[in-house]
């Protein structure tokens, strides 16, 4: 039976061999762990024979670690890729829908804001600054003589009439009426601004706020029929087609009679503004009675 060698009996060559064997055993154990996880494969190579040593089998990996890990990496199934692709498409379509809906809502908000800011064109309401038609007075042969006829004014409106009588006369303008001619009844008289009691003593009065000659609107002119020159005494003789010529400081305007009517003193709507250029002539009626008004309407000749 061979005697077992002690550490002191080993030579330098023996020690080097034992060290290599130890490293080979450690490497074998490490490769064994890799093999159990499927990360390496083994091939057998012939053992080297050394004198006095037992033959051994060496194991070496046949592939690099990175290649082995890539080979055994779990593969994603195709249907998962298709599902993810479908999700991406749905997400893109949803984003497009949200953006489109946002643009639509923005346009609707802008439209509503524009509609809120846009104000409708308002049709002006006729503002008639009169309670009764102008030129009203008592007849010259009445017991009290000629004076403004307050009896035709409703009692509760008389303070308002006094207020309207104090309206300031507008600043003279070259566009205001200055003269009127009615060839059919021989009228040729000056036109003054205002149709109050004092103004109508001077001639034909233009109602304050009414249109100027030739302008769109209602030019309202009044005069007496039996006092202060009896300028409008014969208005009832006018008929459709007769001419009324109104002068400003710039030119003459020719109007054609359209209508002659007798109305109550309270029919102030005949003085209302109009869209077209017209002239309205007003005077008391009948002659020397004066309990009504005669109203002549004429349109501007085009």
RAWO-V904614 format. One line per field, one symbol per residue. phi: phi as a letter, one per 30 degrees, with the letter a starting at -180 (. if undefined). A space follows every 50 residues. Layout:
# RAWO-V904614
phi = ???
This chain:
# RAWO-V904614
phi = .ddddcddddddddddddddddddddddddddddddcicbbcbcceddcc dibddbcccbdcbddddddddcddcddedddddddddddddddddddddd ddddddddddddddddddcdddddddccdacbddidadddcdecidaecd ddceedcddddddddcdddddebdcddbabbbedbidabdccdjbdeddd dcldccddjdddeiddkcdcbbadcbbhjhdcdcedddbejdcbccccdc acbcccdcabbcbdedddddcdebdcdbbccbadaddicicbbcbccbcd dc
